[in-house]
């Protein structure tokens, strides 16, 4: 093996080991996928080993790559400690958010990340509890924030607390909040659920022997301000309801039925526990939601 080696190649090795995908590695490194493939070809020649082979979900490290990994990581960590913080290149961080979370916390997340992790460029991608775990496992996102469902092996999860529920109606002279459960059930409702067929409110009403009249349904909380008309009601996690109320023209109220709480959690791949930028972003996300 040639004793001279380009440190950029070791950085490619390090990121490939974490991402197990040439496409995702290219995004992290802000280079083309062809450049990553060329670097891997050079690494294979230097170490006389394939290093990464194709698997069902991308590139799997060979035994030789796993043997090299600790020494290469230590070498790269030592090199990073000699560099000033300002020398770090900006990088896209892919954050999967359910749209209620994006509505309620997105602006605050951008502001805090710009202040505390200035080299991170947050890229918000649509997610929800039905797909978040797969998006993480397949490396389409780096961090997920949502209402749960992230139980796939290899993910680390952090509870962010829970949100209560609030009803939302338009603010007009002719519109009043429902005065009781009978009035609430009689009003036309806008259902918001990932399935588009039933939601938490239906379960809560069924528990007390009641049901509601669903006038329309959508899978997106962000559609509510554009779909609510007349006396129509939408029942949402409180953080999303308050975000809509802040737009003006809407008011919130407490539903006249016990609904419990909506959990919030953050998750990321356990392989990324050594990624300082992702950890800083996760810390900032936790702080924003804790203080909201």
PyMOL commands that set and color helices and strands:
alter all, ss='L'
color gray80, all
select helices_A, chain A and resi 7-19+22-29+33-47+63-81+85-87+99-116+132-137+181-186+200-207+221-227+238-245+270-272+276-290
alter helices_A, ss='H'
color red, helices_A
select strands_A, chain A and resi 52-55+58-61+91-97+120-126+143-146+155-163+165-170+188-192+213-218+233-237+250-253+262-269
alter strands_A, ss='S'
color yellow, strands_A
deselect
rebuild
show_as cartoon
